[in-house]
């Protein structure tokens, strides 16, 4: 099956400092975390954005995030995946 992103919801996971979203491979739900460093873009190193800003950055990057998530999942096939800034280079 192909990984699909049927549900556009996403949320900020404060404990992991990441935005979490879900994909689906058939009937299996696959969890993805995007680390905040990958969403910070041009922010100065060490600067913190608000939860709303991280979610906005996720929304702006959604298509590329889904592409990176598909690639990461195709290599691991795990039910939980963390995407880092390195994955977006």
N, C-alpha and C positions, 0 to 999 in steps of 0.2 A: 504494500500500500504506500501511497504517497502521504507525506506529512502535510496536514491541512490546518489552517488556523481559522476555525469556524466561529470562535467566540472572540470578539474584539476587546474584551475586558482585560485589564491589567491593574496591578496594585503595587504599592510600595511596601516592601518588606524591610522594616527598620532594623530588625535583628541581623539580617544578611547584608544590609546596605545595597539593596538591589531592587529592580522592578521585576515582578514575577508575572508570567503569562503562560498560557497553555496552548499546546498544539494537540492534534489528534492523528494517530496512525491507526486507521480502522476504528476499532472499538477501544483502543488504548489511549488514555490521556497522558500526554508527555508534558512535564513541567520544565519551564525554562526560567532562569534568573539572568538578568543583565546587570552586571556590576555597575555601580554609579560612575566609576572612572570611564566607562565606555560611553556614558551619556553626557559627561561633563563637557565634552568638546573643547572649546577654546577657553574654558575657565582657568584662571591661574591655579597652579598646583597647590593643593591644600584648601582651596576655597570650597565652601559648601553651598549647594543650591537648596532650595526648599523642595519638599515632597512634590508640590504642584509643578515646579520647574522640571524635576526629573521625569514626571509623567508627561509633561508637554514635550520634552526632548524625545522621549520614547515614541510619542505619537508622530513627531516630525520624522523620525528615523524608521518608522514601522516597516516599510517595505524592505529596507536593507537589513533590519533586525531579523525579519522572517527568512530572508535569504541566508544569512549567517546561521540561523537556527537550523534550517534544513541541512546545510553543509555539516554542521557539528553533529547533528543527529544521524546523518548518513554514515558517519565514521564510528559512532559509538553505540547507537540503538539503545541508549539508556533511557529510563523513564524520568530522569532528572538531569538537567544539563545547565552548566553555568557558562555564560558568555562573558568574556573579558574584553578589554580594550584591544588586546593583541588579536583577537578574532576578527576585528573590523579593519585590520590593515591589509 
